[in-house]
Amino acid sequence: MNRYGRSPPRIDGMVSLKVDNLAYRTTIDDLRRVFSRFGEVGDIYIPRDPYTFESRGFAFVRYCTDREADCAIRGMDGHKVDGREVRVQRAKYGRPTPNRRS
């Protein structure tokens, strides 16, 4: 379980997209509402500053299939979310694991 009292989602086999240039006020619910038009959204993660808890201006949206992810890239790259033109691309790396050291 995580600090919010729920288990992390099963992400094996999901396709991760990185969404850049988000407004700092954009929420997970906002992203789910916009990105669910392209298929089943399995997980959304908005990284936050560890000290201020402010959004870092980007997010990861995971889809269950390649087809859904490709539709989301075509449908959302260059479009506006909360007044900002977002960039959407396949994520290069998965979410880091808690035990990973740099």
Buried (B, 14 or more C-beta within 10 A) or exposed (E): EEEEEEEEEEBEEBBBBBBBEBBEEBBBEBBEEBBBEBBEBBBBBBEEEEEEEEBEBBBBBBBBBEEBBBBBBEBBBEEEBBEBEBBBEEBEEEBEEEEEEE
